[in-house]
Amino acid sequence: MSATDANAEPNGGRPERPARERIVEALLALAAEREAEGAHAWASIGIADIAERAGVSLAEFLSAFPSKGAVLGGFARMIDMKALASHAVRDDDMGGEPARERLFDIVMMRLDHMAPYRAGLRVIYAGVRREPLTIAALNKAAQNSWRFMLTAAGINTEGPMGALRVQGAALLFARTVETWLYDDDPGQAKTLARLDRELDRGGRALALANDAWRLTSPLRRLACAVLDRGGKARKPGPAAPAGDAGDAAPEAREAAG
């Protein structure tokens, strides 16, 4: 039997999707089905439920993700890959646009790829907001996502200001998603208006941060110079070579005699 035959589904003859993908899809599907349960729906979904829906064993689940919350990180990565692939196709059209427009385009692109999972995401959002540790972990995943999204948009993500841009973009997206989740208008008027406001707010915040960074530059240089001089002053000199027995002080030789 060939490797292709071994990986084929019995009924379709097509290669089986990776376990990670099936687990992510299973969680989102279960969440959508339990939307009527309200805020407690997220807590009612166990890893055994997800594994059964995905058609994997608990060992296979653990090999793919260490927890239910980690599956959300897997979902974010899946959206990352789709958004970056879509952006690569449209990059020639957006290359000459201002950074704000390129960022706007990437946010909407991500939302488009998230649209099939909106019902499940509403359930997850309502439940996760009660779990501070999960929120912290998701923020870390969001930072990783937006480091790549901003890079794709041609926006610098390196250094202290780059880190600020990454975190700001993650917050901007999270706030826009809050509106998008409940925006049933096909034209997404509320979502577009919210994104515009968040981009304006983010632009003002970054402008202030840039000004503060530039104005404090002399102080940072002074602090670095002081620390550098202090480090040199504390640096020990070379150790004196140990003397031979014949070089002992005369008093020591007399005492010995």
C-alpha positions in Angstrom: 0.0 0.0 0.0 1.4 3.4 -0.9 1.7 6.4 1.5 -1.1 8.1 -0.5 -3.4 5.1 0.0 -2.6 5.0 3.7 -3.5 8.6 4.2 -6.7 8.5 2.1 -10.2 8.7 3.7 -12.1 5.4 3.2 -15.1 7.1 1.6 -13.6 10.0 -0.4 -10.2 8.7 -1.6 -8.7 12.1 -0.7 -5.9 12.6 1.8 -7.1 13.1 5.3 -6.7 16.7 6.7 -4.0 17.1 9.3 -5.1 16.5 12.9 -4.4 20.1 13.9 -6.8 21.4 11.3 -9.5 18.9 12.2 -9.2 19.8 15.9 -9.5 23.6 15.2 -12.5 23.0 13.0 -14.1 20.7 15.6 -13.8 23.3 18.4 -15.3 26.1 16.2 -18.1 23.8 15.1 -18.9 22.7 18.7 -18.9 26.3 19.9 -21.3 27.4 17.1 -23.7 24.5 18.0 -23.8 25.6 21.6 -24.4 29.3 21.0 -27.8 29.1 22.6 -26.2 28.1 25.9 -24.8 31.7 26.2 -21.8 32.6 28.2 -21.4 29.1 29.7 -21.1 27.4 26.3 -17.3 27.8 26.1 -16.8 26.1 29.5 -19.1 23.2 28.6 -16.8 22.1 25.7 -14.2 19.6 26.9 -11.2 18.3 25.2 -12.9 14.9 25.0 -15.7 16.5 23.0 -13.3 18.2 20.7 -11.3 14.9 20.2 -14.4 12.9 19.4 -15.7 15.5 16.9 -12.3 15.7 15.2 -11.9 11.9 15.1 -8.6 11.9 17.0 -7.5 10.2 20.2 -6.6 12.1 23.3 -3.0 11.2 22.6 -3.2 12.7 19.1 -4.9 15.8 20.6 -2.1 16.3 23.1 0.5 15.8 20.3 -1.2 18.7 18.4 -2.2 21.0 21.2 -1.5 21.1 25.0 -4.9 22.5 25.9 -8.3 23.7 24.7 -7.1 27.3 24.8 -4.0 26.4 22.7 -6.5 25.4 19.9 -7.4 29.0 19.7 -3.8 29.8 19.0 -3.9 27.2 16.2 -7.0 28.9 14.8 -5.1 32.3 14.8 -2.2 30.6 12.9 -4.6 29.2 10.4 -6.0 32.6 9.7 -2.5 34.1 9.6 -1.6 31.7 6.8 -4.7 32.4 4.8 -4.4 36.2 5.2 -0.7 36.2 4.2 -1.5 34.0 1.2 -4.3 36.4 0.1 -2.0 39.4 0.7 0.7 38.0 -1.4 -1.7 37.8 -4.3 -2.8 41.5 -3.8 0.5 42.9 -2.8 1.2 44.5 -6.2 -2.1 46.4 -6.0 -1.5 47.7 -2.5 2.3 48.4 -2.8 1.9 52.1 -3.4 -0.8 52.7 -0.8 -0.2 54.5 2.5 0.5 52.4 5.5 -2.9 53.1 7.0 -4.7 51.7 3.9 -2.5 48.6 3.8 -3.3 47.9 7.4 -7.0 48.5 6.8 -6.8 46.0 3.9 -5.1 43.3 6.0 -7.6 43.7 8.9 -10.5 43.3 6.5 -8.8 40.3 4.9 -8.5 38.6 8.2 -12.1 39.2 9.0 -13.1 37.8 5.6 -11.3 34.5 6.4 -12.8 34.4 9.9 -16.4 35.0 8.6 -17.3 31.2 8.3 -16.5 30.8 12.0 -18.3 33.9 13.3 -21.0 32.0 15.3 -18.4 29.9 17.1 -16.2 32.9 17.7 -19.1 34.7 19.4 -19.4 31.9 21.9 -15.6 31.7 22.4 -15.3 35.5 22.9 -18.1 35.5 25.5 -16.4 32.7 27.5 -12.7 33.6 27.2 -13.2 37.1 28.4 -13.8 35.6 31.9 -10.4 33.8 31.8 -7.5 36.2 32.4 -4.8 33.6 31.8 -6.3 32.6 28.5 -6.6 36.2 27.5 -2.9 36.7 28.3 -1.9 33.7 26.2 -4.1 34.8 23.3 -2.5 38.3 23.4 0.9 36.7 23.0 -0.4 34.8 20.0 -1.9 38.0 18.6 1.4 39.7 18.9 3.1 37.0 16.9 0.3 37.2 14.3 0.5 41.0 14.0 4.3 41.0 13.7 3.9 39.1 10.4 0.8 41.1 9.4 2.5 44.5 9.8 5.6 43.2 8.1 3.5 42.1 5.2 2.0 45.7 5.1 5.5 47.1 5.0 5.4 48.5 8.5 8.6 48.2 10.7 8.2 45.9 13.7 11.7 46.0 15.1 13.0 47.8 18.2 10.9 49.4 21.0 8.7 51.4 18.6 8.1 48.3 16.5 7.0 46.3 19.6 4.6 49.2 20.4 3.2 49.0 16.8 2.7 45.2 17.1 0.8 45.5 20.4 -1.2 48.4 19.1 -2.2 46.5 16.0 -3.3 43.5 18.2 -5.5 45.8 20.3 -6.9 47.5 17.3 -7.9 44.2 15.8 -9.4 42.9 19.0 -11.5 46.0 19.4 -12.7 45.8 15.8 -13.6 42.1 16.2 -15.8 43.1 19.2 -18.0 45.0 16.7 -17.6 42.6 13.8 -18.9 39.6 15.8 -22.4 41.1 16.0 -22.5 43.1 12.8 -25.0 41.3 10.6 -25.1 44.0 7.9 -23.8 42.5 4.7 -22.0 45.8 4.0 -20.4 45.7 7.5 -21.0 49.4 8.0 -20.5 49.2 11.8 -17.3 47.2 11.5 -15.9 49.6 8.9 -16.8 52.6 11.1 -15.2 51.0 14.2 -12.0 50.1 12.2 -11.8 53.7 11.0 -12.0 55.0 14.6 -9.5 52.5 15.8 -7.0 53.4 13.1 -7.4 57.1 13.9 -6.9 56.4 17.6 -3.9 54.2 16.9 -2.4 56.8 14.6 -2.6 59.5 17.2 -1.2 57.2 19.9 1.8 56.2 17.7 2.4 59.9 16.8 2.6 60.8 20.5 4.8 57.8 21.2 7.1 58.8 18.3 7.4 62.3 19.7 8.1 61.1 23.2 10.8 58.7 21.8 12.4 61.5 19.9 12.3 64.0 22.7 13.8 61.5 25.2 16.6 60.5 22.9 19.2 62.8 24.6 18.3 61.4 28.0 18.7 57.9 26.8 22.1 58.7 25.3 23.1 60.3 28.6 22.0 57.3 30.6 23.8 54.9 28.3 27.0 57.0 28.6 26.8 57.1 32.4 26.2 53.4 32.6 29.0 52.7 30.2 31.5 54.9 32.3 30.3 53.2 35.5 30.9 49.8 34.1 34.4 50.7 33.0 35.2 52.2 36.5 34.1 49.0 38.2 36.0 46.7 35.9 38.8 45.1 37.9 42.4 45.4 36.6 44.6 42.5 35.8 45.7 40.4 38.8 49.3 40.8 40.0 51.4 37.7 39.3 52.1 35.6 42.3 55.7 36.1 43.6 58.3 33.3 43.8 59.6 32.1 47.1 62.9 33.9 46.5 61.0 37.2 46.2 59.6 37.1 49.7 60.0 40.3 51.8 63.2 40.5 53.8 61.2 40.4 57.1 59.7 37.1 56.0 63.1 35.7 55.3 64.5 36.9 58.6 61.5 35.4 60.5 62.1 32.1 58.7 65.8 32.2 59.7 
